[in-house]
Amino acid sequence: MPLHGTYEPSTDDFSREQVELIERTNGAEGTTMRGMPVIVLVSRGARSGKIRKIPLMRVEHDGLYAVVASLGGAPKHPTWYYNLVADPHVELRDGAVVRDYLARELEGEERETWWARSVEAYPDYADYATKTSRLIPVFVLEPFDGQASGADDAQAAVLPAEGATVDAERGDAATSGTDPALPYEPVEEELERIERSTELDDEIAEFWESSRVQAGLGRIAVVGGLTVAEGVAPVAWSFGDNPEQADRLLELVLAGTKTATSSALSEYDDEDAPLPKAGDLSIVVDGAGHPKALIRTTEVEVVPFGEVSEELAAAEGEGDRTLASWRADHAEFFRRVLGIETVPEDFMVVTERFELLYPR
Protein backbone atom coordinates (compact mmCIF):
# COMPACT_ATOMS: atom_id res chain seq x y z
CA MET A 1 0.00 0.00 0.00
CA PRO A 2 1.26 3.52 -0.73
CA LEU A 3 3.01 5.60 1.90
CA HIS A 4 0.71 8.08 3.63
CA GLY A 5 1.59 11.15 5.65
CA THR A 6 2.54 14.80 5.40
CA TYR A 7 4.88 15.50 2.50
CA GLU A 8 7.82 17.78 3.30
CA PRO A 9 9.48 18.95 0.05
CA SER A 10 13.26 19.20 -0.17
CA THR A 11 14.69 22.61 0.60
CA ASP A 12 17.13 22.11 -2.27
CA ASP A 13 15.54 23.99 -5.16
CA PHE A 14 16.86 21.74 -7.93
CA SER A 15 15.80 18.46 -6.28
CA ARG A 16 12.39 19.80 -5.29
CA GLU A 17 11.67 21.25 -8.73
CA GLN A 18 12.81 18.08 -10.50
CA VAL A 19 10.50 15.94 -8.37
CA GLU A 20 7.63 18.36 -9.00
CA LEU A 21 8.25 18.31 -12.76
CA ILE A 22 8.34 14.51 -12.88
CA GLU A 23 5.13 14.19 -10.88
CA ARG A 24 3.30 17.00 -12.68
CA THR A 25 4.00 15.44 -16.10
CA ASN A 26 3.54 11.86 -14.88
CA GLY A 27 7.12 11.05 -15.81
CA ALA A 28 7.02 12.59 -19.29
CA GLU A 29 9.60 15.27 -18.31
CA GLY A 30 12.45 15.69 -15.86
CA THR A 31 13.52 12.05 -15.72
CA THR A 32 17.14 12.55 -16.82
CA MET A 33 20.27 14.19 -15.48
CA ARG A 34 23.26 14.69 -17.77
CA GLY A 35 21.46 12.43 -20.23
CA MET A 36 21.13 9.56 -17.73
CA PRO A 37 17.79 8.38 -16.29
CA VAL A 38 16.66 9.15 -12.76
CA ILE A 39 13.94 7.79 -10.50
CA VAL A 40 12.14 9.35 -7.54
CA LEU A 41 12.59 7.60 -4.19
CA VAL A 42 9.86 8.20 -1.61
CA SER A 43 10.61 7.38 2.03
CA ARG A 44 9.42 8.24 5.51
CA GLY A 45 11.61 10.51 7.67
CA ALA A 46 13.30 8.45 10.37
CA ARG A 47 12.52 10.99 13.09
CA SER A 48 9.97 13.38 11.61
CA GLY A 49 7.73 10.67 10.13
CA LYS A 50 7.11 12.98 7.16
CA ILE A 51 7.17 11.84 3.54
CA ARG A 52 10.43 12.66 1.75
CA LYS A 53 11.12 12.55 -1.99
CA ILE A 54 14.47 12.69 -3.76
CA PRO A 55 15.59 12.08 -7.36
CA LEU A 56 18.31 9.43 -7.65
CA MET A 57 20.11 7.78 -10.54
CA ARG A 58 18.20 4.85 -12.04
CA VAL A 59 19.80 1.44 -11.46
CA GLU A 60 17.52 -1.42 -12.60
CA HIS A 61 18.01 -5.10 -13.35
CA ASP A 62 15.31 -7.69 -14.04
CA GLY A 63 12.59 -5.61 -12.40
CA LEU A 64 14.59 -4.85 -9.26
CA TYR A 65 16.13 -1.47 -8.45
CA ALA A 66 19.14 -0.33 -6.46
CA VAL A 67 19.66 2.99 -4.70
CA VAL A 68 23.16 4.10 -3.74
CA ALA A 69 23.75 6.23 -0.61
CA SER A 70 26.81 7.98 -2.03
CA LEU A 71 26.14 11.63 -1.10
CA GLY A 72 28.80 12.53 -3.66
CA GLY A 73 31.55 10.77 -1.69
CA ALA A 74 30.89 12.75 1.50
CA PRO A 75 32.17 11.24 4.78
CA LYS A 76 28.68 10.53 6.15
CA HIS A 77 25.54 8.82 4.89
CA PRO A 78 22.72 10.89 3.37
CA THR A 79 19.65 11.41 5.53
CA TRP A 80 17.53 9.13 3.38
CA TYR A 81 19.83 6.21 4.29
CA TYR A 82 18.55 6.40 7.88
CA ASN A 83 15.00 6.66 6.60
CA LEU A 84 15.35 3.31 4.81
CA VAL A 85 16.98 1.65 7.81
CA ALA A 86 14.21 2.89 10.09
CA ASP A 87 11.38 1.94 7.73
CA PRO A 88 12.29 -0.09 4.63
CA HIS A 89 8.90 0.43 2.99
CA VAL A 90 9.43 2.91 0.15
CA GLU A 91 7.83 3.99 -3.09
CA LEU A 92 9.73 4.34 -6.33
CA ARG A 93 8.60 6.26 -9.38
CA ASP A 94 10.20 5.25 -12.67
CA GLY A 95 8.66 7.45 -15.32
CA ALA A 96 4.90 6.97 -15.10
CA VAL A 97 5.13 3.79 -13.02
CA VAL A 98 4.88 4.02 -9.22
CA ARG A 99 5.25 0.92 -7.04
CA ASP A 100 5.85 -0.05 -3.42
CA TYR A 101 9.12 -1.73 -2.51
CA LEU A 102 11.00 -3.03 0.49
CA ALA A 103 14.58 -1.74 0.77
CA ARG A 104 17.26 -4.18 1.87
CA GLU A 105 20.85 -3.11 2.49
CA LEU A 106 23.29 -5.38 0.69
CA GLU A 107 26.48 -7.05 1.87
CA GLY A 108 29.22 -9.21 0.41
CA GLU A 109 28.99 -10.58 -3.12
CA GLU A 110 25.43 -9.39 -3.58
CA ARG A 111 26.50 -5.85 -2.85
CA GLU A 112 29.45 -6.13 -5.24
CA THR A 113 27.14 -7.33 -8.01
CA TRP A 114 24.76 -4.43 -7.56
CA TRP A 115 27.64 -1.99 -7.08
CA ALA A 116 29.00 -2.96 -10.49
CA ARG A 117 25.55 -2.41 -12.01
CA SER A 118 25.31 0.95 -10.28
CA VAL A 119 28.68 2.12 -11.58
CA GLU A 120 27.70 1.01 -15.06
CA ALA A 121 24.54 3.10 -14.82
CA TYR A 122 26.31 6.12 -13.27
CA PRO A 123 30.13 6.04 -13.54
CA ASP A 124 30.62 8.86 -11.01
CA TYR A 125 29.87 6.37 -8.23
CA ALA A 126 33.32 4.83 -8.78
CA ASP A 127 34.91 8.24 -8.20
CA TYR A 128 32.87 8.82 -5.06
CA ALA A 129 33.99 5.49 -3.57
CA THR A 130 37.66 6.53 -3.70
CA LYS A 131 37.02 9.75 -1.81
CA THR A 132 35.41 8.44 1.36
CA SER A 133 36.52 6.05 4.08
CA ARG A 134 33.03 4.57 4.40
CA LEU A 135 31.74 1.69 2.35
CA ILE A 136 28.98 3.35 0.33
CA PRO A 137 25.70 1.59 1.18
CA VAL A 138 23.71 -0.04 -1.60
CA PHE A 139 20.07 -1.05 -1.15
CA VAL A 140 18.12 -3.35 -3.42
CA LEU A 141 14.42 -2.54 -3.73
CA GLU A 142 12.16 -5.55 -4.04
CA PRO A 143 8.46 -5.29 -5.02
CA PHE A 144 6.17 -5.19 -2.02
CA ASP A 145 2.37 -5.35 -1.85
CA GLY A 146 1.71 -6.06 1.83
CA GLN A 147 1.13 -3.95 4.92
CA ALA A 148 3.98 -1.54 5.61
CA SER A 149 5.40 -0.88 9.01
CA GLY A 150 4.28 2.45 10.48
CA ALA A 151 6.33 5.40 11.54
CA ASP A 152 5.89 4.34 15.20
CA ASP A 153 8.01 1.28 14.47
CA ALA A 154 10.94 3.39 13.33
CA GLN A 155 14.21 2.77 15.12
CA ALA A 156 14.50 5.87 17.30
CA ALA A 157 18.25 5.61 17.65
CA VAL A 158 19.04 5.12 13.99
CA LEU A 159 20.63 8.57 13.71
CA PRO A 160 24.16 8.54 15.17
CA ALA A 161 24.39 10.67 18.27
CA GLU A 162 27.05 13.32 18.67
CA GLY A 163 30.25 11.75 19.98
CA ALA A 164 29.41 8.40 18.38
CA THR A 165 32.04 6.37 16.56
CA VAL A 166 30.88 5.10 13.19
CA ASP A 167 32.05 1.88 11.59
CA ALA A 168 33.07 2.89 8.05
CA GLU A 169 32.10 -0.54 6.75
CA ARG A 170 28.55 -0.64 8.09
CA GLY A 171 27.60 2.84 9.27
CA ASP A 172 26.69 1.50 12.75
CA ALA A 173 27.11 3.94 15.61
CA ALA A 174 28.49 3.09 19.04
CA THR A 175 28.00 5.88 21.56
CA SER A 176 30.54 6.53 24.26
CA GLY A 177 30.17 8.54 27.44
CA THR A 178 26.37 8.55 27.27
CA ASP A 179 24.73 9.87 30.44
CA PRO A 180 21.78 7.56 31.26
CA ALA A 181 20.38 10.22 33.57
CA LEU A 182 20.08 12.82 30.79
CA PRO A 183 16.42 13.95 30.57
CA TYR A 184 14.38 12.73 27.62
CA GLU A 185 13.60 16.14 26.14
CA PRO A 186 17.25 17.32 25.83
CA VAL A 187 18.11 14.03 24.11
CA GLU A 188 15.27 14.55 21.65
CA GLU A 189 16.39 18.13 21.05
CA GLU A 190 19.95 17.00 20.43
CA LEU A 191 18.84 14.30 18.01
CA GLU A 192 16.70 16.81 16.17
CA ARG A 193 19.68 19.19 15.96
CA ILE A 194 21.87 16.40 14.59
CA GLU A 195 19.21 15.42 12.07
CA ARG A 196 18.85 19.05 10.98
CA SER A 197 22.62 19.39 10.59
CA THR A 198 22.74 16.18 8.58
CA GLU A 199 19.91 17.36 6.35
CA LEU A 200 21.77 20.61 5.61
CA ASP A 201 24.93 18.66 4.76
CA ASP A 202 22.89 16.48 2.43
CA GLU A 203 21.28 19.55 0.91
CA ILE A 204 24.66 21.13 0.18
CA ALA A 205 25.96 17.91 -1.39
CA GLU A 206 22.82 17.60 -3.54
CA PHE A 207 23.07 21.27 -4.53
CA TRP A 208 26.68 20.73 -5.57
CA GLU A 209 25.78 17.72 -7.67
CA SER A 210 23.05 19.58 -9.53
CA SER A 211 24.64 23.04 -9.73
CA ARG A 212 27.95 21.86 -11.17
CA VAL A 213 26.07 20.09 -13.94
CA GLN A 214 23.83 23.08 -14.62
CA ALA A 215 26.89 25.37 -14.61
CA GLY A 216 28.56 23.19 -17.23
CA LEU A 217 31.53 22.27 -15.06
CA GLY A 218 31.29 18.58 -15.97
CA ARG A 219 34.12 16.42 -14.66
CA ILE A 220 37.13 18.54 -15.57
CA ALA A 221 36.79 21.69 -13.49
CA VAL A 222 39.15 22.24 -10.58
CA VAL A 223 38.01 22.92 -7.04
CA GLY A 224 40.80 23.99 -4.73
CA GLY A 225 43.21 21.67 -6.51
CA LEU A 226 40.77 18.74 -6.58
CA THR A 227 38.94 17.62 -9.67
CA VAL A 228 35.17 17.64 -9.65
CA ALA A 229 35.31 13.90 -10.22
CA GLU A 230 36.51 13.57 -6.62
CA GLY A 231 32.97 14.40 -5.60
CA VAL A 232 33.90 16.90 -2.90
CA ALA A 233 31.68 19.94 -2.63
CA PRO A 234 33.47 23.30 -2.34
CA VAL A 235 33.31 25.25 0.90
CA ALA A 236 29.88 26.62 1.80
CA TRP A 237 29.51 29.97 3.58
CA SER A 238 27.20 32.94 4.02
CA PHE A 239 27.76 36.68 3.74
CA GLY A 240 27.88 38.89 6.81
CA ASP A 241 27.60 37.91 10.45
CA ASN A 242 23.86 37.39 10.93
CA PRO A 243 20.96 35.70 9.07
CA GLU A 244 19.34 38.94 7.96
CA GLN A 245 22.54 40.27 6.43
CA ALA A 246 23.24 36.90 4.82
CA ASP A 247 19.85 36.91 3.09
CA ARG A 248 20.08 40.55 2.01
CA LEU A 249 23.53 40.18 0.42
CA LEU A 250 22.61 36.86 -1.18
CA GLU A 251 19.66 38.55 -2.89
CA LEU A 252 22.08 41.07 -4.41
CA VAL A 253 24.24 38.23 -5.73
CA LEU A 254 21.28 36.43 -7.27
CA ALA A 255 20.12 39.69 -8.86
CA GLY A 256 23.54 40.20 -10.43
CA THR A 257 24.13 43.40 -8.46
CA LYS A 258 26.83 42.09 -6.13
CA THR A 259 29.96 40.67 -7.84
CA ALA A 260 32.55 41.40 -5.16
CA THR A 261 33.11 41.04 -1.43
CA SER A 262 35.77 41.98 1.10
CA SER A 263 37.03 40.71 4.43
CA ALA A 264 39.71 41.49 6.98
CA LEU A 265 43.14 39.96 6.35
CA SER A 266 43.53 39.48 10.10
CA GLU A 267 40.67 36.95 10.11
CA TYR A 268 42.64 34.67 7.79
CA ASP A 269 45.79 35.12 9.89
CA ASP A 270 43.97 34.39 13.17
CA GLU A 271 42.41 31.19 11.78
CA ASP A 272 45.54 30.17 9.83
CA ALA A 273 43.28 29.88 6.79
CA PRO A 274 44.46 30.16 3.17
CA LEU A 275 43.48 33.24 1.21
CA PRO A 276 40.96 32.79 -1.62
CA LYS A 277 42.41 32.63 -5.11
CA ALA A 278 41.17 32.96 -8.66
CA GLY A 279 39.36 29.82 -9.75
CA ASP A 280 38.07 28.86 -6.30
CA LEU A 281 34.46 27.71 -6.21
CA SER A 282 32.13 28.47 -3.30
CA ILE A 283 28.57 27.57 -2.37
CA VAL A 284 26.76 30.54 -0.85
CA VAL A 285 24.08 29.67 1.70
CA ASP A 286 21.25 31.80 3.04
CA GLY A 287 20.73 32.85 6.64
CA ALA A 288 19.23 29.45 7.52
CA GLY A 289 22.11 27.50 5.95
CA HIS A 290 20.35 26.45 2.73
CA PRO A 291 22.57 26.48 -0.41
CA LYS A 292 21.40 29.00 -2.99
CA ALA A 293 24.29 29.97 -5.29
CA LEU A 294 27.48 28.61 -6.82
CA ILE A 295 30.12 31.28 -7.45
CA ARG A 296 33.67 31.30 -8.82
CA THR A 297 36.37 33.71 -7.65
CA THR A 298 37.90 35.64 -10.55
CA GLU A 299 40.30 38.05 -8.81
CA VAL A 300 41.80 38.55 -5.34
CA GLU A 301 43.75 41.53 -4.03
CA VAL A 302 45.00 42.49 -0.58
CA VAL A 303 44.93 46.28 -0.20
CA PRO A 304 44.87 48.84 2.63
CA PHE A 305 41.41 50.02 3.69
CA GLY A 306 42.26 53.50 2.47
CA GLU A 307 43.11 52.28 -1.04
CA VAL A 308 39.92 50.39 -1.84
CA SER A 309 38.71 51.71 -5.20
CA GLU A 310 35.40 53.21 -6.22
CA GLU A 311 35.07 50.41 -8.77
CA LEU A 312 35.35 47.75 -6.07
CA ALA A 313 32.83 49.59 -3.87
CA ALA A 314 30.34 49.67 -6.76
CA ALA A 315 30.91 45.98 -7.51
CA GLU A 316 30.02 45.08 -3.91
CA GLY A 317 26.53 46.37 -4.74
CA GLU A 318 25.63 47.54 -1.22
CA GLY A 319 24.03 50.80 -0.10
CA ASP A 320 24.20 53.48 -2.77
CA ARG A 321 27.30 51.72 -4.22
CA THR A 322 29.57 54.73 -3.60
CA LEU A 323 33.01 54.52 -2.03
CA ALA A 324 31.86 56.70 0.87
CA SER A 325 29.00 54.29 1.60
CA TRP A 326 31.34 51.30 1.35
CA ARG A 327 33.82 52.85 3.78
CA ALA A 328 31.14 53.69 6.34
CA ASP A 329 29.43 50.30 6.17
CA HIS A 330 32.62 48.24 6.26
CA ALA A 331 34.25 50.30 9.01
CA GLU A 332 31.17 49.64 11.16
CA PHE A 333 31.22 45.94 10.23
CA PHE A 334 34.91 45.45 11.04
CA ARG A 335 34.55 47.30 14.36
CA ARG A 336 31.59 45.15 15.34
CA VAL A 337 32.97 41.78 14.24
CA LEU A 338 36.60 42.26 15.27
CA GLY A 339 35.94 44.26 18.42
CA ILE A 340 38.24 47.13 17.43
CA GLU A 341 37.66 50.79 18.18
CA THR A 342 38.76 52.24 14.84
CA VAL A 343 39.65 51.03 11.35
CA PRO A 344 42.89 52.75 10.28
CA GLU A 345 43.68 53.59 6.68
CA ASP A 346 46.43 50.94 6.62
CA PHE A 347 44.07 48.19 7.85
CA MET A 348 44.56 45.36 5.33
CA VAL A 349 41.51 44.14 3.44
CA VAL A 350 41.11 41.07 1.20
CA THR A 351 39.01 42.09 -1.80
CA GLU A 352 37.51 39.36 -3.92
CA ARG A 353 35.65 39.51 -7.22
CA PHE A 354 33.48 36.61 -8.32
CA GLU A 355 31.06 35.44 -10.99
CA LEU A 356 27.73 33.72 -10.45
CA LEU A 357 27.72 30.27 -12.07
CA TYR A 358 24.37 28.96 -10.79
CA PRO A 359 21.57 29.91 -10.87
CA ARG A 360 21.83 32.27 -13.83
Secondary structure, 3 states (H helix, E strand, C coil): CCCCCCECCCCCHHHHHHHHHHHHCCCCCCCEECCEEEEEEEEECCCCCCEEEEEEECEEECCEEEEECCHHHCCCCCHHHHHHHHCCEEEEEECCEEEEEEEEECCHHHHHHHHHHHHHHCCHHHHHHCCCCCCCCEEEEEECCCCCCCHHHCCCCCCCCCCCEECCCCCCEECCCCCCCCCHHHHHHHHHHHHHHHHHHHHHHHHHHHHHHHCCCCCCCEECCEEHHHCCCCCEECCCCCHHHHHHHHHHHHCCCCCEEEEEHHHHHHHCCCCCCCCCEEEEECCCCCEEEEEEEEEEEEEEHHHCCHHHHHHHCCCCCCHHHHHHHHHHHHHHHHCCCCCCCCCEEEEEEEEEEECC
